[in-house]
């Protein structure tokens, strides 16, 4: 009979291990970051594992940035930016104004696209900006944390229409996107700043909770189809729509 320590060592040796894979501009252009990933953009992550940027990624117009095509992916932007050339702006005013962008709008060229149902996907620690589509296009069950998502021609973060698994968006800023800021059917938005987007600030499907966040100067509803607690909203074009309050919220100096 094997000694318990020897058995443990054998089990650890046999267990699959996924080393962290680094990505920079040169690797993106060369391709083969994972099997099936062609040269240039998008970078396709076809295997589970941990991926980390070691530099900014500059993505041409009308191209996706990174496509996550596997479950079990953690993508750490490591403080870097995935950028396409678009820019959006909103005239400074004390009331919400329309957002205009230099790039085409309502596009499908997303900054980061989760292309499979992959609960457990983690995207964190960086910036996604300037795409004609959505900054981060979701499916269901992702965790998005410490992100800055801005200047995109469709929306900031969204896409899990009909999902009941829920996406978690934490400690992030979503601003100056042509349409919505955040649009998720379910999940949690917590400690986020959602500002100066061209439509609703946060739009939910009735199963989205917004907690301890700041929603301001969006050219649509401040909050729509969500449950909200501890959140401040001001200077949006319209107020809340189909919102359930758990208390501690303020909108235009009205406590609810």
LINGI-V953757 format. One record per pair of residues at least 12 apart in sequence whose ideal C-beta (glycine too) atoms are under 7 Angstrom apart, sorted by the first residue. I is the first residue (numbers start at 1). J is the second residue. D is the distance in Angstrom with one decimal. If there is no record, write none. Layout:
BEGIN
I & J & D
I & J & D
END
This chain:
BEGIN
18 & 48 & 6.2
18 & 49 & 3.5
18 & 50 & 6.3
20 & 50 & 4.4
20 & 52 & 5.7
21 & 33 & 6.6
21 & 49 & 6.3
21 & 51 & 5.0
22 & 52 & 5.5
22 & 54 & 4.7
23 & 43 & 6.3
23 & 51 & 6.0
23 & 53 & 5.4
24 & 53 & 6.9
24 & 54 & 4.9
24 & 55 & 3.9
25 & 55 & 5.8
25 & 57 & 5.9
25 & 58 & 6.3
28 & 41 & 6.3
28 & 43 & 5.0
28 & 57 & 5.9
34 & 46 & 4.4
34 & 47 & 4.8
35 & 47 & 6.9
41 & 59 & 5.0
41 & 60 & 6.8
41 & 63 & 4.7
41 & 64 & 6.5
41 & 65 & 6.3
42 & 63 & 6.6
42 & 64 & 3.8
42 & 65 & 6.0
42 & 66 & 6.0
42 & 67 & 4.6
43 & 66 & 4.8
44 & 67 & 4.8
44 & 69 & 5.6
45 & 66 & 6.7
45 & 67 & 7.0
45 & 68 & 5.1
45 & 69 & 6.3
45 & 70 & 6.2
45 & 73 & 5.5
46 & 69 & 5.0
46 & 70 & 5.5
47 & 70 & 5.4
48 & 70 & 5.2
48 & 71 & 6.0
48 & 72 & 3.1
48 & 73 & 6.0
49 & 73 & 6.7
50 & 74 & 4.7
51 & 73 & 6.8
51 & 74 & 6.9
51 & 75 & 5.0
51 & 76 & 7.0
52 & 76 & 4.5
52 & 78 & 5.1
53 & 77 & 5.0
53 & 78 & 4.9
53 & 80 & 4.3
53 & 126 & 6.7
54 & 78 & 6.8
55 & 80 & 6.0
56 & 80 & 5.0
56 & 81 & 4.8
56 & 83 & 6.7
57 & 82 & 4.6
58 & 83 & 6.0
59 & 82 & 6.5
59 & 83 & 6.6
59 & 84 & 4.7
61 & 84 & 6.0
61 & 85 & 5.4
61 & 103 & 6.5
62 & 109 & 5.6
62 & 132 & 6.7
63 & 109 & 5.9
64 & 109 & 5.3
64 & 110 & 5.5
64 & 113 & 5.8
65 & 82 & 4.5
65 & 111 & 4.6
65 & 112 & 5.9
65 & 131 & 6.8
66 & 82 & 6.6
66 & 112 & 4.9
67 & 113 & 5.0
67 & 115 & 5.2
68 & 112 & 7.0
68 & 113 & 7.0
68 & 114 & 4.8
68 & 115 & 6.4
68 & 118 & 6.6
68 & 121 & 6.0
69 & 115 & 4.9
69 & 116 & 5.8
70 & 116 & 6.8
70 & 118 & 6.9
71 & 116 & 6.8
71 & 118 & 4.3
71 & 120 & 6.4
72 & 120 & 6.1
73 & 118 & 6.8
73 & 121 & 5.4
74 & 122 & 4.3
75 & 122 & 6.9
75 & 123 & 5.0
76 & 124 & 5.7
76 & 125 & 5.4
77 & 124 & 6.9
77 & 125 & 5.1
77 & 126 & 2.3
78 & 125 & 5.9
78 & 126 & 6.7
79 & 125 & 6.0
79 & 126 & 6.0
80 & 126 & 5.3
81 & 126 & 6.3
81 & 127 & 4.1
81 & 129 & 6.6
82 & 111 & 5.4
82 & 112 & 6.8
82 & 128 & 5.0
83 & 129 & 5.3
83 & 130 & 5.0
84 & 130 & 3.9
84 & 131 & 4.5
85 & 103 & 6.9
85 & 130 & 5.7
86 & 101 & 5.8
86 & 102 & 5.5
86 & 103 & 3.0
86 & 130 & 4.0
86 & 131 & 6.5
86 & 132 & 6.3
86 & 151 & 5.8
86 & 153 & 5.9
87 & 101 & 6.8
87 & 102 & 5.0
87 & 130 & 6.6
87 & 151 & 5.4
88 & 100 & 6.7
88 & 101 & 4.1
88 & 151 & 4.6
88 & 176 & 4.6
88 & 177 & 6.7
88 & 178 & 5.9
89 & 176 & 6.9
90 & 176 & 6.3
90 & 196 & 4.6
94 & 235 & 6.3
95 & 235 & 5.8
96 & 217 & 4.9
96 & 218 & 5.8
96 & 219 & 4.6
96 & 235 & 6.0
96 & 236 & 5.4
96 & 237 & 4.2
97 & 219 & 6.4
98 & 198 & 6.2
98 & 219 & 5.5
99 & 176 & 6.3
99 & 178 & 5.4
99 & 196 & 6.9
99 & 197 & 6.6
99 & 198 & 3.5
99 & 219 & 6.3
101 & 153 & 5.2
101 & 178 & 5.0
103 & 130 & 6.8
103 & 132 & 4.8
103 & 153 & 5.0
104 & 132 & 4.6
104 & 153 & 5.9
105 & 132 & 6.6
105 & 153 & 4.0
105 & 154 & 6.7
105 & 178 & 4.6
106 & 153 & 6.8
106 & 154 & 5.7
107 & 132 & 3.0
107 & 133 & 4.3
107 & 153 & 5.2
107 & 154 & 5.9
108 & 133 & 4.9
109 & 131 & 5.5
109 & 132 & 4.8
109 & 133 & 4.6
110 & 131 & 6.0
110 & 133 & 4.1
110 & 134 & 4.9
110 & 137 & 4.1
111 & 128 & 3.7
111 & 131 & 4.5
111 & 135 & 4.7
111 & 136 & 6.3
111 & 152 & 6.6
112 & 128 & 5.9
112 & 136 & 4.8
113 & 137 & 4.4
114 & 137 & 6.5
114 & 138 & 5.5
114 & 139 & 4.9
114 & 142 & 6.0
116 & 139 & 6.7
117 & 139 & 5.1
117 & 140 & 5.8
118 & 139 & 6.4
118 & 141 & 7.0
119 & 140 & 6.1
119 & 141 & 2.8
119 & 165 & 5.3
120 & 141 & 6.2
121 & 141 & 6.9
121 & 142 & 4.4
122 & 143 & 4.8
123 & 136 & 6.3
123 & 142 & 6.5
123 & 144 & 5.0
123 & 147 & 6.7
124 & 145 & 4.6
124 & 146 & 5.3
124 & 147 & 6.7
125 & 146 & 4.9
126 & 147 & 6.4
127 & 148 & 4.4
128 & 147 & 6.9
128 & 149 & 5.1
129 & 150 & 5.0
129 & 151 & 4.5
129 & 152 & 6.9
130 & 151 & 5.0
130 & 152 & 7.0
131 & 152 & 4.9
131 & 153 & 6.6
132 & 153 & 4.0
133 & 152 & 6.8
133 & 153 & 6.6
133 & 154 & 4.8
134 & 152 & 6.1
134 & 154 & 4.6
134 & 155 & 4.8
134 & 158 & 6.0
134 & 159 & 6.3
135 & 149 & 3.8
135 & 152 & 4.3
135 & 156 & 5.1
135 & 157 & 6.2
135 & 177 & 6.7
136 & 149 & 6.0
136 & 157 & 4.7
137 & 159 & 4.5
138 & 157 & 6.7
138 & 158 & 6.5
138 & 159 & 4.6
138 & 160 & 4.7
138 & 167 & 5.1
138 & 184 & 6.8
139 & 159 & 6.8
139 & 160 & 5.7
139 & 163 & 6.9
140 & 160 & 4.8
140 & 163 & 3.5
140 & 165 & 4.0
140 & 167 & 6.7
141 & 165 & 4.1
141 & 166 & 6.7
141 & 167 & 6.7
142 & 167 & 4.9
143 & 168 & 4.6
144 & 157 & 6.2
144 & 167 & 6.9
144 & 168 & 6.9
144 & 169 & 4.8
144 & 172 & 6.3
145 & 170 & 4.3
145 & 171 & 5.6
145 & 172 & 6.7
146 & 171 & 5.2
146 & 172 & 6.5
147 & 172 & 4.4
148 & 172 & 7.0
148 & 173 & 4.8
149 & 172 & 6.9
149 & 174 & 4.9
150 & 175 & 4.9
150 & 176 & 4.8
150 & 177 & 6.6
151 & 176 & 5.4
152 & 177 & 4.7
152 & 178 & 6.9
153 & 178 & 4.9
154 & 178 & 6.5
154 & 179 & 5.6
155 & 177 & 5.2
155 & 179 & 4.7
155 & 180 & 4.1
155 & 183 & 5.9
156 & 174 & 3.7
156 & 177 & 4.3
156 & 180 & 6.8
156 & 181 & 4.8
156 & 182 & 5.9
156 & 197 & 6.5
157 & 169 & 5.9
157 & 174 & 5.9
157 & 182 & 5.1
158 & 180 & 6.2
158 & 182 & 6.1
158 & 183 & 3.4
158 & 184 & 5.8
160 & 184 & 5.4
160 & 185 & 5.6
161 & 185 & 5.4
161 & 205 & 7.0
162 & 185 & 5.7
163 & 185 & 5.4
163 & 186 & 5.9
164 & 186 & 5.6
164 & 207 & 6.7
166 & 186 & 4.3
166 & 187 & 3.5
166 & 188 & 6.8
167 & 184 & 5.0
167 & 187 & 4.0
168 & 187 & 5.6
168 & 188 & 5.1
169 & 182 & 6.2
169 & 189 & 4.9
169 & 192 & 6.0
170 & 190 & 5.0
170 & 191 & 6.3
171 & 191 & 4.9
172 & 192 & 5.1
173 & 193 & 4.6
174 & 192 & 6.6
174 & 194 & 4.9
175 & 195 & 4.7
175 & 196 & 5.2
175 & 197 & 6.7
176 & 196 & 5.1
176 & 197 & 6.9
177 & 197 & 4.8
177 & 198 & 6.8
178 & 198 & 4.7
179 & 198 & 5.4
179 & 199 & 4.5
180 & 197 & 6.0
180 & 199 & 4.6
180 & 200 & 5.1
180 & 203 & 5.5
181 & 194 & 4.0
181 & 197 & 4.0
181 & 200 & 7.0
181 & 201 & 4.8
181 & 202 & 6.1
181 & 218 & 6.1
182 & 194 & 5.9
182 & 202 & 4.7
183 & 203 & 4.4
184 & 204 & 6.2
184 & 208 & 5.4
185 & 204 & 6.7
185 & 205 & 3.1
185 & 207 & 6.3
185 & 208 & 6.8
186 & 205 & 6.2
186 & 207 & 3.6
186 & 208 & 5.7
187 & 208 & 5.7
188 & 209 & 4.9
188 & 211 & 6.6
189 & 202 & 5.9
189 & 208 & 6.7
189 & 210 & 4.7
189 & 213 & 5.9
190 & 211 & 4.7
190 & 212 & 6.0
190 & 213 & 6.9
191 & 212 & 5.2
191 & 213 & 6.4
192 & 213 & 4.6
193 & 214 & 4.9
194 & 213 & 6.6
194 & 215 & 4.8
194 & 218 & 6.9
195 & 216 & 4.9
195 & 217 & 5.4
195 & 218 & 6.9
196 & 217 & 4.7
196 & 218 & 6.7
197 & 218 & 4.8
198 & 219 & 5.0
199 & 218 & 6.9
199 & 219 & 6.4
199 & 220 & 3.9
200 & 218 & 6.4
200 & 220 & 4.0
200 & 221 & 4.7
200 & 224 & 5.1
201 & 215 & 4.0
201 & 218 & 3.9
201 & 222 & 5.1
201 & 223 & 6.3
201 & 236 & 6.2
202 & 215 & 6.1
202 & 223 & 5.2
202 & 226 & 5.9
203 & 224 & 4.7
203 & 225 & 6.1
204 & 224 & 6.9
204 & 225 & 4.2
204 & 226 & 3.9
205 & 225 & 5.9
206 & 225 & 5.3
208 & 225 & 7.0
208 & 226 & 4.7
209 & 226 & 6.8
209 & 227 & 4.9
210 & 223 & 6.2
210 & 226 & 5.0
210 & 228 & 4.6
210 & 231 & 5.5
211 & 229 & 5.2
211 & 230 & 5.9
211 & 231 & 6.9
212 & 230 & 4.4
212 & 231 & 6.6
213 & 231 & 4.8
214 & 232 & 5.1
215 & 231 & 6.5
215 & 233 & 4.2
215 & 236 & 6.8
216 & 233 & 6.4
216 & 234 & 5.0
216 & 235 & 5.2
216 & 236 & 6.6
217 & 235 & 4.7
217 & 236 & 6.6
218 & 236 & 4.8
218 & 237 & 6.9
219 & 237 & 4.9
220 & 237 & 5.9
220 & 238 & 6.3
221 & 236 & 6.8
221 & 238 & 4.7
221 & 239 & 6.9
221 & 240 & 6.5
221 & 241 & 4.8
222 & 236 & 3.9
222 & 239 & 5.9
222 & 240 & 5.6
222 & 251 & 6.4
223 & 240 & 4.6
223 & 243 & 5.1
224 & 241 & 4.4
224 & 242 & 6.1
225 & 242 & 4.9
226 & 243 & 5.8
227 & 244 & 4.5
227 & 246 & 6.3
228 & 243 & 5.7
228 & 245 & 5.8
228 & 246 & 6.9
228 & 249 & 5.5
229 & 246 & 3.8
229 & 247 & 6.2
229 & 248 & 5.7
229 & 249 & 6.8
230 & 248 & 4.3
230 & 249 & 6.7
231 & 249 & 5.0
232 & 250 & 5.1
233 & 251 & 4.6
234 & 251 & 6.9
234 & 252 & 5.8
239 & 251 & 6.0
END
